[in-house]
Amino acid sequence: MLNEILLLNNKHEKAAQTILDRIMPEYSRKYIIAISGEVETGKSEVAHMLGKLLKKKSIKVKMLYMDSYYKIRPNERTQWRKEHGIEKVGFEEYDWKTIDDNIDAFLKDDKATMPCVDLFTGQIDHLITDFKEIDILIIAGLYSMKVERANLRVFIESTYKETMDIQKITGKEELDEFRMKVLEQEHKVVQSLKPLADFYLDFETSSEIFHY
């Protein structure tokens, strides 16, 4: 997304290195990595650091940030949710057709048009990209566990309380009563997708592979 600020630190680099160590033994071209987790758990930061590590290995990477694929623009989303009900908050808010089309283009070495949200204006711009020389696609987002064609699905562990604490620190959005309901609903949906993960990351403890 345009104008997004990433707060990178050592924990993101270590997490990215853990993922890198996991994928290299099985890596082949046109590999897809999905990174998911609660709000503000560092999905974009880990994806960014992983991209840098892969670049050092001369592996060409492109990011797909799923926040750019919402059907409703950021500055209209709260009102839309209030009108349609909190139960509408979830993975159906994404434009899955465009996500699938972009994944198809990546796998086929084609050109594609990708949405890109400008956080200053709230507009959805469009980026024309060529996947011809791209080796790995990293998909970061709340509900990226639903990407069926991902070769590796990574879930970043975090408690609901930790999510709330980070929200208060960053102050990206006003935590009024409705926003709290949105976060609670997102928490439920994200947790429902957690069993789809292949690889779990916990910043506070060691990383473990639970299943394949």
Secondary structure, 3 states (H helix, E strand, C coil): CECCCCCCCHHHHHHHHHHHHHHHHHCCCCEEEEEEECCCCCHHHHHHHHHHHHHHCCCCEEEEEHHHHECCCHHHHHHHHHHHCHHHCCHHHECHHHHHHHHHHHHHCCEEEEEEEECCCCCEEEEEEECCCCCEEEEECCCHHHCCCCCEEEEECCCHHHHHHHHHHHCCCCCCHHHHHHHHHHHHHHHHHHHHCCEEECCCCCCECCCC
